Amino acid sequence: MTSTDTGPNSSTLRIDKRLFEAGNQCAKRLYLEAHRENGDARNLRKELPEVAQTIVECARQGFPTGTKIGESGLEEASRATADKLAAGPAILFDAAFQSDHCVVETDIVISDGEAIDLFEIKAGTTIKQRHLFDVALQISTIESAGHTVRHATILHLDPKYEHGEGTNYPVHKLFRNVDVTDRARRLIERVDQRVEKLIGEIDNEESLDLPTGTWCRHPLPCAFFEECRADSPDNPLIDLPGLTHAQECRLHEDAIEDLDQLADDDERLTDTQRRAMRCLKSGEREVDDFVRRELTSVDFPLQFIHVQWHMEVLPIFLRQRPWQKLPFQWSARIVQEDGSVSQESFVATDATDPRQACVESLAALTERAGTVVTYQPEFDARLRALLDSNADLKPHVRTLLHVPLLDLAELVSGGVYAPEFRGRFDLPTVYEAWIGQRFAKGLEVGSRDEASDAYRRILNSRTRAATRKKLGAALTAYGDQAVEAITALYESLRGE
């Protein structure tokens, strides 16, 4: 092992929740996270996104007598926690505990003077294995610090919660309360072993030589991916479309580290992967015959449609559920059989619920369609999720669900490839690679994330009317660009 002192106080670093998660994903991520931040493990933890902090505060409303440990430094927070617990029964927020190798900050702990009940708050709507490992790390550290954990509970958002009026979130309805004590305790031995391994890896500079892989995107995308990608081979395995971790492991067992070492007829590959490999080896594009057949089996008028969706983790409108996506803008290009073209669009530019106006106007448009062409594989699924939102929406959603739909994204991923795709099939990548033009070049809103940020500003009650109008125009321009890209891909693939 090669050690380094380039990180601040690297020898005194303890494994916290963030470093534990990083190390479980990749040893390189562990090294980078540990050596690019302040050495104080309390400060090592990144600031929670605003929405996550809001969810934590919502859950804590169920414990109105709780006391927040306000100290900013690890040592001070740990001492304050110990003093509060030694003084008798307490309900604490952000309580800190440390052992020889670990430090954890907890969302909520309740002590009766003898044992602790631990509450971990999650923004998701289900409990995942990594959440249980997180709780196991907390139990292990708390008990190593001399306390006893009696119960461990995860509070997560209830996927069936339907929001009422206003900004009030009733805690007993918004959250599900799940006892995970036994499941977490069964993982403690594995957690302790993992911590010991991470302590040995945290200063290992050789981790910087690790390649990219499927782990870079699972369970969540790594913030260092693009940086690591720049140091990867020209054609890393991760560029193989649909690459699974098991498949990747089998290739590594055969000493295959990049796509240049892989035969395009390898029996371990799927049809899509073989197509990708043929294109990579030949440098040529490929379009299966069934794609052209599908593209020519359409009825006019053609409506090329792109819908923009916005997601809030916490619902904000009546009968909206956690994580539910809202349609707020659509753009359409209508092509008649004689070649004439027209353009229509909709955008919500105020802070009211956009669903009714957006869905109703889109349904009215598509009633006149021969075939609707989209590049959104989740189009139907997102519409179906709206069926229970509002009784007035149902007839319009059903209209949309019954239109003749041609999903260009499905056709491309199933029968089209170019070497420049690099394993991806999202609209901007495919458009830029196939058509040879920049997607959303020069636009004020140039990506889905920027579109959501712009719409979030529209929803903000403090945003001025003139600003909302400007944002609406920028969102429409982005939607129009998406429709232009879909149209160009359709015409190119049909004509080749």
N, C-alpha and C positions, 0 to 999 in steps of 0.2 A: 504493500500500500504506500502510495506517495501522499504525504500530508503537505499542507500549505498554511501559511499564516496570513494569506491575503484577505480573508474574511475577518470582520471585527469580532474579536474575542471568540474565535471559532471553537477554541478548546472548552469554553464555558457554555456553549449553546446547549439548550435542552430541546428535546423533541416536543413540539406543541401540536395542536390539531392540524395546522396548515402544513407543517413539515412532515407529519405522519402521512397525510394525504398525498403530498408531493412524492415522498419516498415510495409509497405503494404504487404510484403510477410509473415512476422512472427515477433511477439513481441520478441521472443528469439533472433532472428538474430539482431534486433534493439539493444537490450541490449548488445550483444557481440560486435557488430561493434562499439558502442558508448564507451564502456569501455575498449577496447583493443588498442586504438589508441591515438595519441596526441589529447588533448582537443581543439586545434585550428581547427575550422571547415574547414579552407582552407587546412590545412595539413591532416585533416581526409580523404579527397578525395584521393582514391588510384590513383597511377600513371596510366594514360591511357596505355593500351597495345600499342605497337609500331605501329601496323596497324591502330588502332583507331586514334592515333595522326597524322599519315600520312594522313588519310582521312580528319581530321580537317584542316591540313595545305593545302591540295588540295583545299578545299572549300574556304579557306581564300585568295587564289590566285585571286579570283574574286573581291577582295576588296584591290587593291594594295596600297592604301593610309592609310590602317589601322594601328593603333598603339597598341602594346601589353602592357598590364598592367603587368609589370615584378616583382612587389613586391611579396615576398614569404609569408608574414603574412597576415592574414585576415584584421586586422585593417588598415595596410598600404595599402593593395590593395583597400579596400573600400574608404579610403581617396583619393587615387590617382584617382580612378574612379570619385568620386564626383568633384574633382578639374578639371579633363578633361571636364566633362559635363558642369560645371559652366563656363568654358572658352569660350564655343561656340560650333558650329557644330563639330562633331567628329565621327570617326569610330574606335571602340575599340574591341580588342580581350582580352578574359579572364577578362572582367570587372566584378567587385564584388559588390554585393548589399546586405545589411542586414537590417532586421527589428528586432523587439523585440525577435522573436522566430525563425527566419529563416535566412539563408544565401544562396545565389546562386552565382555561377560563370557562366558567359554566354560565349557562343562560339563567337558570333559577335553581337554588337549593333551599330546602326547608329542613331545619334542624330542630329537634325537640330536646336537645341537650344530650342525647345519647346516640342517635343515629341520624343519617341524612337521607332525605328523599331528593333525588336528582331529576330535573326536568330539562330535556333538550328540545329546542324549537327548530323545526324544519319548514322550509317554504314549499316543499313539494306536497303532493297529494297521496303519496305512498311511502312506505318504509323500505329502503334499499339496504343491501348488505353493508355498504360503506357507512351508512348511518349507525348500524349496530357496532361496527368496529370503532367508530367515533365514541359511542357511549362506553364501550369496553375500555378504551384508553382513559376516559374520564374516571371510571370506577377504579381502575388499577392505580391511577395517580392519587386520587383522593384517599384511598385506603393505605397507600404507601406513605401518605402524609400523616397517618395516625387516626383517621376517621373510619367510620363504618357506613357503608351505603346500604340502606334497607331496601329501597325501591328505586328503579330507574324507569323513567317514562319519556316517551317521545310525543310531543305535541306537533301534529302536522295538519295542514289545511284539509278540510273536508271537501272532496270533489263534488258532493251533492249540495253544498251550501249555495243558496240563491240569495243574492243581495237584495236588501230592502232599500228604502229611500235614505238619502243623506250619506254622511261619511261615517256613521256609527257601525262598528263591527262587533256584534255580540259574541264574546269569547266562547261561550258554551255551544254556539252554533257554528262558528267559523272553524274551530279546531276539533280534531279527533284526539282523544287521549288514549295512548296505547302503552300498556305495561310491557317493557322489553327486558326486565331484570334477568330472567333465566337465559334468554337468548344471548344477551350481552355477556353474562358471566361465562358462558360456554366458550367465548372467544378470548377471554383474558389471557390465557396461557399463550395463545398464538400472538396476541398483541405484544406481550412482554418479549417474546422471542424476536418479533419484528422490530421492536424498539432497539433491542441490543444490536441487531444487524444494521439498522439505520445509523446508530451512533458510530459504527465502524466505517460506514460509507460517506458520512457527511463531509469529511475532509479529503476524500479520494479524488484527486485531479484526473485520474484515468476515466472517471465517469463522463468527462467532457468528450470522450471519443465514441460514446455510444451512438448508434444510428437512430434515425427516425423509425417509427413503426406504428402498428395499429394502436398501441398504448398511448400514443401522442394525442389521440382523440377520444379515448375512453378512460374513465367514465365520463369525463368532460374534456373539452379541448384545452391543451396546455398553452399557457400564455407565451411560452418560449418556442412554439412550434416553428414559426417563420424564421426565427434566428437559427434554429437547428437545421431547418430545411436548406438554408443557404450553404451550410457546410456538408450537405449530403452528396452522394453520387448524383450524376445527371439523371439517372432513372432508378430511384429507390423503389423498393418493393411496395411501399405505401401508395405508389401511383397505379398499382394494379386495381382496377375497379372491383368492388365487392370483396376485397381481401379480408379474410377472417383471421382471428388470432391463431386458431388451430392450424389453418393453412399456412400461415406465416411461420409457425414453429416447425412444421414439417419441412418447409423450404430451408430454414436455417439448419436443420439437422443434416441436410444435404450440402451444406456450405454455400448455399445460394443467398447472396447478400443484396443483389440488385437485379433489375430486370434484364440487363445485358447478359446475365448468366443463364437465363431461363429460356427454354425452347418454346416456340409458339404452339407446338402441338403436345405439350406436356399433358399427360392424362389427368393430372390433378387440377387442371384449370377448367373453369366453366366456359360456356360458349362465348359469353361476353368478354371474359378474360382472354380467350384465344383470339378473338377479334382485335382486342387491344394490342396483344403481342404481335399479331401480323402487321398491324399498322405501324407499330414502333419499329419493327425490323425493316419494313419496306419504305417507311417514310410517307406512305400514301394513305388517303382516306378510304373508308369503306362504308357502303350503304347496302343493307340487305334488300332483296327484291320486295319483301312484304311491306317495307316502309313506303315505297312508291305506290304500291297497290292501295294501301290505306289512304294515302294522301290524295289519290285520284278518285277514291270512292266517297265523294262528298256531294252534298246538295247545296245549291245556292239559294239565297245569299249566304256567303261566308261571313261569320263574325269573329274576328280575332280579338279576344278579350283577355285583359289582365286585371285582377282584383288585388288591391292592397289591403292587408290585414294588420291589425294592431293588437298586441297582447299586453294586458296588465295582470300581474300575478294576483293582486287583490282586485276583486270586481268593483266597478264604480257606478254601474247603471242597474236599474231595476231588473231582477231575475237573472243577472249575469252571474256566472260561476267563476271560481278561481281558475286562472290560466286560460280562460276562454278567449278565443280570438274574435275581434270585431272587424267586419268589413267597413272601410271608411272611404275608399276611393276605387273607381273603376274607369278604365279607358277601353274603347272599342273602335276597331276599324271594320267597316262594313263594305264588303266587296260583292258587287252584283255580277250576274253571269255575263253581262255585256262589258265588264271591266271597269265600270264606274265605281268610284270609291267615295265614302263619306266617313266622318269621324264624330264620335259622341263620347261624352265623359260625365262623371259625377265626382264631387269631392265634398266631404263634410267640413265646414269651416266654422263651426261653433262648438260649444262645450256640451251640447245635448247628445243623447244616444243616437249614433249614426245608423243603427241597424235597419230601422224601418225604411228610411228614405233611400238608403243605399240598395237594399235588397229589392224593394218595390220597383225602383227605377230600372234596375238591371233585369228583373223579370219581365217588365214591360218591353224592354229592348229585345230580349231573346225570344219572345213569342213570335217574332218575325224572322227568326233565323232558320236557314236550311241546315247548317252545321255550325256549331261553335267550336273554335279552335283555341285552346289554351296551352300554356306551358306551366301548369300547376298541378302536380300529381295528387295534391291533397284537396283539390277543388270540391269534390263531392263530400268528403269527410267533414270539412269545415262547415259546409252548408247544413249537413245533417245535425251538427252540433247546435245549430240555431233553432231547430224545430221546437224545442221546449222553452225557448226564451220568451216568446210572446205569441199569443194566439193569433194576433193580426199578421204575424210573419208567415205562418204555416202555408197559406195558399201560394204565396210568392216563392217560398223556398221549394215547394213541391213543383212549381212551374220550372224553376231552374234545374231541379234534379231530373226532369223528364226531357230536357232539350237534347238533341243529338250532339254528343260531345266527342271531340277528337283531342286526346291529350298528347300533344307533341312531345312532352317530356318522357312519357312512357315509350313512345316510338323511338326516340333518340337513344335512350338508355338500353333499349332492347335490340337495336339494329343499326346503329350509326356510331362511327368512331373516327377520330382524328388524333394523331400523335400529341397535338397540343392540348387535348383534353386533360391529360395527366391524371386519369382516373376519376375526373369530376364531370357531372352532367348538369350543373346549375346553369340557368339561362345566360348570365353574363359570360361565363367561361365558354360555353358552347357557341354563343353568338360571336365572340371575339375570335375564337379559333376557326370557325367555319366561314364567317362572312369577312373577317379581316378588318373589322372596324372596332373602335373602342366603345364599350357600353357606357352610356350616360356621360360621355365626355363633355365637360364644360357645364354640366347641369348643377344647380345649387343643391339639389338632392340627388345623390349618386349611388345609393345602395338601399337595401331593405332596412338596415339599421338606421340610416339617416332618415328614411321615410318615417319610421316609428318615432324617432326623436322629434321630427317636425310635427307630427300629429300630436305628440304628447304636449308640445307647446300650445297647439290649438286648444287642447282640453284644459289648459291652465287658465283659471278664471282671471288671472292678472294680465294675460296677453291682450294687447290692444286690437281693436277690430281691423285696423289697417295692416297690422302684422299678420293676423289670421288670414286675411285675403292674400297677402303675399306668399304665405306658406302654402295656402291652397293651390295657388298657381304653380309653385315649385313641385308640389306633389303630383299635380296633373301632368306636368311636363315629364316627370319620371315615369308615370304610368303610360303616357304616350310613347316614350322611348321603349318601354317593355313591349308594347303592342307592335311597334315598328320592328323590333328584334324578332318577335314571334312570326310576323308576316314574312320577313326576309328569310328566315330559316325554312318556313313552309315552302316558299317559292323556289328556293335554292335546292332543297331536297327533292321536291317534286320534279324539278326540271333537269336534274343531273342524269 
